[in-house]
Amino acid sequence: MPRSSKPDSTFDRVLERGLQAGRARQAADCPAETDIAAYCDRSSNAAQRAALEAHFAGCARCQTTLAAIARARTERDGTAARRTAAHRWPLYTAIAAALAGICVAAGLIAVRGHPVMPQTNSALTSGRQPKPMARNQGASAQIALNGSRPAAESANAASAVPMADQAAAARSMAQAEPESAQSQRGELLPLPAAPASPSAKRALVPHSASKSGAFGFGAAAPIERNLAPPIIAISAPDGVVRWRVDADGSIERRQADGSWRRERSGVRAVLRAGAAPSSDTCWVVGNGGTILRTTGGARWRAINPPTADDLVAVAAADASSATVTAADGRRFHTDDGGRTWHPAD
Amino acid sequence: MPPERSAELLARHQSLIQRLYDSSQAARWGLSSAQFVDALRQTLDRRPDTAQNDIEDFLKSLRAGDLALAAACRLGLDAAWSEFIDRYRAALHGAARAIVRDDVRAGELADSLYADLFGLEIRAGMRRSLLQYYDGRSSLMTWLHAVLARRAIDGFRRERRLASIEDCPPVSEPASATDPPDPDRLRYLSLLREALESAVRELTPRDRLRLSYYYLEDLTLKQIGLLLDEHESSVSRRLNRSRKMLRRRVEGNLRRIQRLSEDQIRLCYDYAAQEWPFDLTAALTAPQRSRL
């Protein structure tokens, strides 16, 4: 073995070998499983624990047994956590759907002055609907928890699913395979876990700011100003949610292992919508003409906007081609990644 | 503890025992109050060192529900076995997989244990179930983990015909006087052994355990924390502290007492990393020695 230039690592090797050679293969009088179990569950008193640890410290058999117990326990805890998340999901989505219906009804009452039945998203967007994109290259998908409809509809785009259908789909997925692979549970994660949380409440409020009612609402209701804008989950064409955007400007990206990593957006504006034409490309728009785009890395680039007005929707075919919708319904299109914009048809 | 003694002790705590019986939901599985008391008596019999004054606290500390379920299963009550299967069958298989990391072996291990828990052997009209050894001091799940782990470890050791299951480097004999190219090699190894022994003796058993879990059992900080009832950050901090302390004392000993240079200290490490002919068992199992 060559002489090590890293004393620390050499010492670690020496320490490891010394510990290995230093513990008995099996010390005398190993404690019974009941005593080991009581030790693990902290049922032993201090004197018993000390005596047991004095034995464990020099016994390979007991150390390996305890290590196996620790592995079994972390496996059990991991399974329990996954089951708890899966079992709660249908309840949370059902509650979210019910609250969405109530809020929509409340909003319609405020606008029209008389009770109305909750309607689907398609009815709500019967006002000034965004028109389909002229170009259908690639696919883009957007799931906005604010009840808004995707701005663009291409032939290959995954269409936005009304909240009720989303809840039903989530329920059926969770119920069909409660212990299915992590990827399924991971795909359900983007929606708020707790309906009582402020973020979930935010998600169920239809956005306003649209005088002409691009999404079927009239002038901003006073109630909305008291509520924070929604959280947005953005799916790629493969249906997997790749990004989730909080209204305060924070963006998280899904990692290969299912965890979420925060990415710097560089802005503090309220973010309103997003679209992902591929697993690596994502456009996000928000108040004050905010447009952000990422193309695979963790960096987000601010795109020069066509207007300083609030932008409430976006559809994108790829990293160069996108259409944004302002709060007043005006639409703008770019084919060069935002260097130039022109009014969309 | 003689049976009559434990029976007498239990008779003095009838109201507590009744409360334990009610909370255990033993009646749901068809376990009578008398059978529950018998299970408590068997647990007490195994704890002859329990003082009379401590009986009440001891009884309160027991997992009454798990104890009742185990007792009902031992008696072959169907409702209890249905409950046991619902609660533990899948968990046992999951635990076995986590321990042996092989689906086939895990299945065999779990099924074998399950059969012994059920008690296929009947003697004198009584089913001989492994559950008779469960005493309620821990949760039934933890006890099952311990039994499963012990079986896996012992079985693996028998299978491999190794005294120790870890990949121990071969313990080599000290090189003969005519072999080593460096005449001081044995001396360096001996000095390092003494220094390391002395430093390890000053660690508490918990510190030694922590090091063993980390270096030899490859446990994560979280798993070590579960065993030692410490937070992950505490485990990390204490591991680093032990490691630094050992190194500081070993090198201090070699530098100041043995008057070795830095190069010679490095040689000590290198020779020891190549082979370790010395046994630290005495140091690891010795009582902690305070520094003067």
Interface residues (C-beta under 8 A of the other chain):
Chain A: M1 R3 S4 P7 D8 T10 F11 D12 R13 V14 L15 E16 R17 G18 L19 Q20 A21 G22 R23 A24 R25 Q26 A27 A32 E33 T34 I36 A37 A38 C40 D41 R42 S43 A50 E53 A54 F56 A57 G58 A60 R61 Q63 T64 T65 L66 A67 A68 I69 A70 R71 A72 R73 T74 E75 R76 T79
Chain B: R46 S61 A91 G94 A95 A96 R97 A98 I99 Y133 Y134 D135 R137 S138 S139 M141 T142 W143 H145 A146 V147 L148 A149 R150 A152 I153 D154 R157 A163 S164 I165 E166 C168 P169 V171 L192 L196 V200 P205 R206 R208 L209 L211 S212 Y213 Y215 L216 E217 D218 L219 T220 K222 Q223 I224 L226 L227 D229 R243 L246 R247 V250 R266 L267 Y269 D270 A272 A273 Q274 W276 F278 D279 L280 T281 A283 L284 T285 P287
